[in-house]
Amino acid sequence: MKMETKKFPIVVNSYHYDLLQKDDQPSQDVQVAMRAVQPSDDRLKGTEKDGTYFEIMVPFDVTVANKGFKISGSISRVVQVLKYFGEASDLPPEELEKLSRPLVEYIETLTYQVTSVALNEGVSLNFQASGEPGDSADDDQ
């Protein structure tokens, strides 16, 4: 079943770039959270009957290996999932991935643009969705 959504603009709540020492340890912390919200725009009042509104938030804190910089911040977007009245946690994982992917791509694009200016060389990031929580190589110990 394909879920229909109404998407609102992506908002960059914060984006921070720091130049670091080249030998700093790489790290990647990109989270995706989703919560039900009420529309704050008066023009949208009453449209909750068409489906639930959610805010998708993507906080990030990434130190890029061998490039000498760190980025951090938060990006969000409101979406309305039409004809859906359940909880965010009940959405299929592939739907959450589909809804959050444009925000992650926004981080990748912003980083490329900032590093093009700051380092005279655009750095391409390619974040991939990880599996279920706990699905990491460290769990085999």
Kinemage of the C-alpha trace (Angstrom):
@kinemage 1
@onewidth
@group {chain A} dominant
@subgroup {mainchain}
@vectorlist {calphas} color= white
{ca met a 1} P 0.000 0.000 0.000
{ca lys a 2} L 1.452 3.342 -1.048
{ca met a 3} L 0.914 6.083 1.497
{ca glu a 4} L -0.008 9.495 0.183
{ca thr a 5} L 1.586 12.477 1.878
{ca lys a 6} L 1.466 16.229 1.773
{ca lys a 7} L 4.973 17.588 2.320
{ca phe a 8} L 5.864 21.009 3.654
{ca pro a 9} L 9.182 22.858 3.207
{ca ile a 10} L 12.381 21.508 4.757
{ca val a 11} L 13.644 23.767 7.548
{ca val a 12} L 17.316 24.067 8.515
{ca asn a 13} L 17.038 24.660 12.268
{ca ser a 14} L 20.828 24.770 12.619
{ca tyr a 15} L 23.895 23.849 10.574
{ca his a 16} L 27.362 24.179 12.028
{ca tyr a 17} L 30.695 23.597 10.283
{ca asp a 18} L 33.991 23.352 12.198
{ca leu a 19} L 37.489 22.904 10.833
{ca leu a 20} L 39.349 20.257 12.880
{ca gln a 21} L 42.718 18.557 13.057
{ca lys a 22} L 43.064 16.016 10.261
{ca asp a 23} L 43.696 13.157 12.708
{ca asp a 24} L 40.418 13.562 14.618
{ca gln a 25} L 38.467 10.319 14.839
{ca pro a 26} L 35.630 10.002 12.307
{ca ser a 27} L 32.120 9.654 13.695
{ca gln a 28} L 28.652 9.580 12.237
{ca asp a 29} L 25.575 10.275 14.297
{ca val a 30} L 22.539 10.978 12.133
{ca gln a 31} L 19.237 10.345 13.895
{ca val a 32} L 15.692 10.360 12.567
{ca ala a 33} L 12.800 11.123 14.900
{ca met a 34} L 9.155 11.585 14.066
{ca arg a 35} L 6.361 12.927 16.244
{ca ala a 36} L 2.732 13.849 15.733
{ca val a 37} L 2.084 17.615 15.656
{ca gln a 38} L -0.859 19.930 15.216
{ca pro a 39} L -0.683 22.323 12.256
{ca ser a 40} L 0.183 25.828 13.465
{ca asp a 41} L -0.846 27.610 10.258
{ca asp a 42} L -4.439 28.889 10.553
{ca arg a 43} L -5.025 27.964 6.896
{ca leu a 44} L -4.500 24.304 7.836
{ca lys a 45} L -6.899 24.223 10.798
{ca gly a 46} L -9.483 21.513 10.288
{ca thr a 47} L -7.345 19.554 7.794
{ca glu a 48} L -6.411 17.028 10.524
{ca lys a 49} L -9.479 15.072 9.387
{ca asp a 50} L -7.557 14.250 6.185
{ca gly a 51} L -4.669 12.550 8.016
{ca thr a 52} L -2.116 12.920 10.789
{ca tyr a 53} L 0.554 15.617 10.748
{ca phe a 54} L 4.070 14.591 11.759
{ca glu a 55} L 7.273 16.521 12.239
{ca ile a 56} L 10.331 14.640 11.016
{ca met a 57} L 13.514 15.780 12.777
{ca val a 58} L 17.038 14.837 11.751
{ca pro a 59} L 19.682 15.931 14.262
{ca phe a 60} L 23.232 15.183 13.098
{ca asp a 61} L 26.795 15.283 14.409
{ca val a 62} L 29.399 14.020 11.950
{ca thr a 63} L 33.209 14.165 11.914
{ca val a 64} L 34.376 13.385 8.388
{ca ala a 65} L 37.362 11.005 8.105
{ca asn a 66} L 40.563 12.486 6.663
{ca lys a 67} L 38.916 15.747 5.620
{ca gly a 68} L 39.446 17.718 8.812
{ca phe a 69} L 35.959 19.012 9.497
{ca lys a 70} L 32.892 18.361 11.563
{ca ile a 71} L 29.257 19.244 10.869
{ca ser a 72} L 26.372 19.299 13.297
{ca gly a 73} L 22.862 20.644 13.429
{ca ser a 74} L 19.227 19.797 12.938
{ca ile a 75} L 16.889 19.731 9.951
{ca ser a 76} L 13.138 19.178 10.068
{ca arg a 77} L 10.004 19.016 7.964
{ca val a 78} L 6.290 18.670 8.593
{ca val a 79} L 4.392 16.088 6.558
{ca gln a 80} L 0.779 15.038 6.578
{ca val a 81} L 0.169 11.340 5.990
{ca leu a 82} L -3.206 11.313 4.271
{ca lys a 83} L -5.845 8.830 5.429
{ca tyr a 84} L -3.540 7.710 8.283
{ca phe a 85} L -4.511 8.289 11.896
{ca gly a 86} L -2.049 6.055 13.757
{ca glu a 87} L 1.176 6.657 15.628
{ca ala a 88} L 4.523 7.471 14.012
{ca ser a 89} L 5.945 4.269 15.512
{ca asp a 90} L 3.337 2.232 13.605
{ca leu a 91} L 4.426 3.487 10.182
{ca pro a 92} L 6.308 0.891 8.115
{ca pro a 93} L 10.107 1.422 8.271
{ca glu a 94} L 10.259 1.855 4.475
{ca glu a 95} L 7.777 4.751 4.726
{ca leu a 96} L 9.857 6.434 7.428
{ca glu a 97} L 12.922 5.996 5.201
{ca lys a 98} L 11.049 7.509 2.234
{ca leu a 99} L 9.856 10.475 4.316
{ca ser a 100} L 13.230 11.151 5.981
{ca arg a 101} L 15.530 10.598 2.974
{ca pro a 102} L 15.019 14.113 1.486
{ca leu a 103} L 16.165 15.645 4.805
{ca val a 104} L 19.295 13.495 4.863
{ca glu a 105} L 19.991 14.463 1.228
{ca tyr a 106} L 19.624 18.112 2.276
{ca ile a 107} L 22.450 17.603 4.807
{ca glu a 108} L 24.578 16.017 2.069
{ca thr a 109} L 23.877 18.926 -0.312
{ca leu a 110} L 24.507 21.621 2.301
{ca thr a 111} L 27.788 19.963 3.268
{ca tyr a 112} L 28.934 19.753 -0.349
{ca gln a 113} L 28.129 23.435 -0.864
{ca val a 114} L 29.782 24.590 2.383
{ca thr a 115} L 32.947 22.547 1.777
{ca ser a 116} L 33.130 23.828 -1.817
{ca val a 117} L 33.526 27.305 -0.356
{ca ala a 118} L 35.411 26.517 2.864
{ca leu a 119} L 37.879 23.958 1.498
{ca asn a 120} L 37.865 24.816 -2.237
{ca glu a 121} L 36.782 21.209 -2.702
{ca gly a 122} L 33.242 19.922 -2.358
{ca val a 123} L 33.046 16.872 -0.116
{ca ser a 124} L 30.306 14.393 -0.964
{ca leu a 125} L 28.717 12.546 1.917
{ca asn a 126} L 26.530 9.521 1.354
{ca phe a 127} L 24.557 8.543 4.422
{ca gln a 128} L 22.895 5.143 4.261
{ca ala a 129} L 20.030 3.994 6.432
{ca ser a 130} L 21.114 1.436 8.992
{ca gly a 131} L 19.072 -1.593 9.931
{ca glu a 132} L 16.947 -2.028 12.998
{ca pro a 133} L 18.301 -0.672 16.282
{ca gly a 134} L 20.861 -3.127 17.587
{ca asp a 135} L 21.831 -4.367 14.111
{ca ser a 136} L 25.492 -3.519 14.323
{ca ala a 137} L 28.652 -5.543 13.889
{ca asp a 138} L 29.466 -5.008 17.574
{ca asp a 139} L 26.545 -7.197 18.645
{ca asp a 140} L 28.399 -10.381 17.662
{ca gln a 141} L 30.755 -10.258 20.638
